Amino acid sequence: MTKYLLPIVLAALGLATVLLPASTAADPLAYGRLSLEDALDLARAENPELLINRARIARAEAVQQQTLQGVLPTVSVDTTYLRLDTSLLDDTPMLEPGLPPLLIRRDFNPVEARVASIQMVQPLINVSAWNARRQAERQADAARMVLRRTQDEVTLAVIETYFGAQTAESRVTAEQRGLTTAERALRQAEAGFEEGLIPPVDVLRARSRVLEMEARVATAESRVVAAYTRLRQVLGIEDAGGVQLADPVPEPPRSLPPAPSEAEMLARRSDVRALEEALSAARYGVQRSRSAYVPDVNLLLRYQNVETDQPLSVAESGWLVGVNLRWTPFAGFSQVGAIGEARAAEDEARAELHALRRLARGEIQEARAEWEAERLGWKRAVSGVEDAEAALALTEARYAEGLDDMTSLLQSQAEELSAVTREINARFNALVAAQRYHLAIETDSPGTFPQ
């Protein structure tokens, strides 16, 4: 029995090993480590802004489908059951056939009738419906362009919050490192004071520095909590639990693509294209409102069957074919007001498009200038860290030999910590600035980190 049990157990364990990843692969948070790619996938699926835009696309497509009513035929089926119960049909005189015919009285009440019909109306000329369909198509295209732009913006937000959380954790590490350095200086000062080599004021200054660093560590830890809160909001998840961010903050790219021409820039930007589609939809809206003065022509096809009881005894069916023309030459001032409203909507869309084009030009120039400044700042910050670390090591050695005082040591510690913090912030700022430039010119691969 035992020799058969072991293979069964091993097979069950192997099956569980195969099936477990398949059940948890859809949830990257289940592994406790979240890569940037996983974070982007989560945001694309759960980000509130993307969900809202997808719902708007669905609504625009539903409106577009409704406009088919002005093109396709409408088929309706109607059936009616009638029952007439009246005293006029009681004791009704009538002649009974025979020789000679006899006058008799009969009761025909109640009388029942059944009417069934099927009708088809095919629009032949409906200019308003045609323009309404074109307007709905442009509105759906505009909604899709808005979704594409929102996806790029969410990609930038994920990168910013993902690496922002890691940057916040790096700041905590830097502050803890500064606290360790301050504690080492305090121990050194206390040892020198016990030997009578260092005045008590150095001990007090070193202790004050330690207390300051403890407060800074607490502040940095609180910023980590805030950074993870922002990340959860962008990803659209309730709680990330004890998830660790797997991808480190990369180096900013050393170069960026050149600024495109104005025509190419406007052709790339999804938000500009969305407003262009919205303007086109507004123009069709004006044509739609003007079409109210054009008559509608419909083809009518109707089949009807009528059956009644005594005394009518009717069983009749027939076809009706006709052409219907409907025209409202004057409907108060509703048509005039609708045209004015549509023109105002067109003017609004045109003004928004012109404003966005100007804004897009400025965004590209500003984003590239910001990246160049942040890139230079990060390179200088890297060099500053090396110099500050060398200066701190030299000052610590001189203080141990009694050649420098506590003031110089604490100043070197503060400068070294400030240099490390500047480098952490500068790396993050340069990375985000590069991604903002990619968003401004709307490259085909947002979220990549070219070198």
Beta strands, then each sheet from edge to edge (+ up, - down):
strand 1: 33-34
strand 2: 74-84
strand 3: 92-96
strand 4: 102-106
strand 5: 111-125
strand 6: 244-245
strand 7: 296-308
strand 8: 315-326
sheet 1: 1+ 6+
sheet 2: 2+ 5- 7+ 8-
sheet 3: 3+ 4-
end
